[in-house]
Amino acid sequence: MDDFKITIVGLGLIGASLAMKLKVEGYRDVYGIDINDDVIKKAMDKKIIKEGNLKTLKASQVVIVCLYPKDTVDFIKKNSHHIKSDALISDVSGVKGTVVQAVNKFLIEDQLFISGHPMAGREEGGFDQGIPYLFEGANYLLITDNKIKDRRLNWLKRMVVDLGAKAIEIGVKKHDEMIALTSQMPHVIASIMTRVNSHEDTKKFVGNSFDDMTRISLINEKLWSELFIHNKKELSGILLKIKDEISIFIDIIEAEDQKACESLLKETRLKREEYLRQ
């Protein structure tokens, strides 16, 4: 199926990296769509894509939408009738519940939507940041809820392997719960730590821990605010647990209860050690 025509919608970091890697792997008919004409020209000049317009949707067996969640839904809603009636449609959104539910309402005939989430990225986005090895060694989550048995899923899993990634099938609910914990919550905490810093000379007192923990507060505010809100139930649940844990620490410290503090920190250390053994 590497002879199939593939259209990538959105040639930012993920879309560009995807197109680059597919070219390296010998996929001959890769097309692109982007609202920025300069990006399309760059991609064609570098021979990353063969063509860059909406007409390719009708001829493509595979369409991968690399846009923000809301834009992903809007694009598929607007263009489902321009996409082949038996096409495989995928995406790379960082949230799934709202996206999967919405997109499935707009599919026509035999179109199949398998939502995807490559666990890969860089601090800066955009076409110029694209690299063909972005997905190397990464997990690539595919939302199937163990219900999709279509041959097109097998093709998508093979493409993921060609990207250098590992395909992992998972359900919508599990995806959004885990992403709230492992991805979204750390970005919230990093943002909070950056916001509470009111000192002008902080750098004089910083070791690796502060810089490491606040690095990801260099954030794309449009994308991440959308991800947070689309996943509000799961993320709010995690943050409420954190609020409770912070209250426990405050109470122990205010009470000057060193034994309780030691016990809490030991429990935390053992839990971390257990995680590292997994």
Steps between C-alpha positions, in 0.01 A plus 500: 500500500799734488385567142183653637447872474528673838392856573634668813289794615708756688873515443612621839751310712310169505366516145833604350691234696250239391534596133880505524519155655254348253716633218810344657315169531410499130137610508466647152165679500496735800298820466450793735248767588578812700344846533846652454596507132865559588505174696352312204764650272781402739367145530474463123840658436655249741299222331344405832157507334401459136210744502328735739128559456157374604453307177731228631240402762282336237784280378657411835432170672649645820445845652691596816386823663778671698309795645385617842200304636230752407654561158520123444128460562415806290714385208347151486149640540554742213684258269364150566315509166825593324682199649484158334198304616715210627795703629681443826499827694726557799624790710768582759294686762610494862143440625259239374158497667360813341682448169405136438138555596465804274687366196304175485183703445635645177635190326327384181462159339798274587737762638683379812639730768783362715623774728872505571733672745876484444674555832768716343571868460741787541485823698460707183245428230451582134610356168862608539531294820396180323747209514462153348609318818254679733306179567802272546448283807175674595169341593228572246156460660216378279145533628318178421328398828590148378203512264660585166592192295517672161794433264565874499604479864770252398628746242508783754693284746751417228543868421567569869776238494645666190511826695724325754230504766308236695126465436293464817125443480303667776149619582375858501437515876834349596683731260351819640546392862866412449581806289348723770746342747817462294484796263247768589547507877881550475441798271259653750746447787788646297286804421409544868863474610598764244214730603581491874858609435492872582876551543715685249821316597368142502773376268761558772333233713395244242626143479387246243173416673330839454606531137404140425157538655416835337643429153165395356334825607641629169163409362287549190213667684243456221559128465532414869203707616294310242636165620428587865143606431419207270619267778353702786342214698812282513744788552290667771481167683878467508549861609253456787707203622811719482319767700429241770863384504626857532264550795649193670853642462389841629339347809808289581743787451287746700481244782880451484434126497832369370413133545185539292698688237766228488231234470331684216825553311604137552165381366551726197855373442389137512221570255745664261741205531214264419416707192863483380493121524203473263 
